[in-house]
Amino acid sequence: MTSHKIASMPELAETLRLTALNAALQTAPAIQGAFRNKITFEEKTNSHDLVTAVDKQSQEIITNSLRTAFPGSWVLGEENIDMDSGTPAAAQVQWIVDPIDGTSNFVHGIAFFCVSIAAAIDNQLVAAVIVDPISGDQFSANSEAAYLNNQRLTPSQRPEQARANLMTDYPGAESLFKDGPLALEVFGAWIQDFATVRRKVSAALGLAHVAAGWCDASIGFDTKPWDIAAGAHLIRMAGGTYQGLAFGKQVAADHFCDGFIAQGPGANYESLNNAALRVHQLRTQTRSNQI
């Protein structure tokens, strides 16, 4: 498809939304069928970072679907496959794909994982899709609005911090190694400051829940673009805020940052801002000591 070069941005974004939704739905049945069905897996970097044959098969299905619809488009996927190649050029459609975000949950039989696809042009997010294969929920966004199962998302204003619920994967094993005692101090502060704190092990689906208004906020560190790109766009199009945490690094866009704070409409939780500042200060000091 080459007509995107002359289409208006709202038209293009809607086409990208539908294209991504179609790709995600193509692979959802296979993921659903494999769930809790003697899944074999491998460790990528450690025992917390897993991959299955289903991840790789889903990446292939999604990549083929996206590049058939948009020949010449570029795919950045978590699972490296032969069809992922090239670098993004100006005005070229860039797909950011996680075929199964929350693979650890998938492997261990916990029904909280998703297919995540975002579309960007010149590093600007313009469309997003997150599909929960188990519940069947379809979250999506174009350049004007966010949707849940084709109904527009309009979450209400979020409550004050003491009544709010937080989703986070911090601290994980990598963060405990980097941040030491501070990681547990920060987590303990959140337990005191928020009504509930839940560890989800799927950044993308957690962000989708923030966009839907089912969760009030999420925070993450040591994330990758495929973890958060689709969720970031969903939250913004649903009226919430997404702030990338670059920790002093130069990045092309928020979804390339190593961390984030995501909040529903009207929310600005001091505990999250304090945590981000403390982690930033520690990591900046650590880098300075290593030079």
Disulfide bonds with the S-S distance in Angstrom:
none
